[in-house]
Amino acid sequence: MELVTGWVLGSGPCGQGCSKADIGQSTNQRRKTIETNLASTEVFGIYYISFKNPQTKLETSKYLRSQFENNYTETIIAVSKSAEYEQELLRFSFLLFPTNEKQEFE
């Protein structure tokens, strides 16, 4: 899956001091450092999948953090000092759960 994320300059995974010189650089380590410093793994979003459980027939949600942490790359693709934004391209994958029902990623 690929997501283009946009942030107010300095508030995203690029971090404080983000500049055009960072374009093309990975944010993986920066993201981890910011999450550690803020003591939150949800500062840049919460990733989960929803589906109908085949056994219970109830809507079920599964948190994807552990799959996400072990399987993502994120790269800075745009920085604008004048417009005060940063953009990253976030790529990751995860296994779908065994069900014949539709599954929604949020």
Secondary structure, 3 states (H helix, E strand, C coil): CEEEEEEECCCCCCCCCCCHHHCCCECHHHHHHHHHHHCCCCCCCCCEEEEECCCCCCEEEEECHHHHHCCEEEEEEEEECCCCEEEEEEEECCCCCCCCCCEEEC
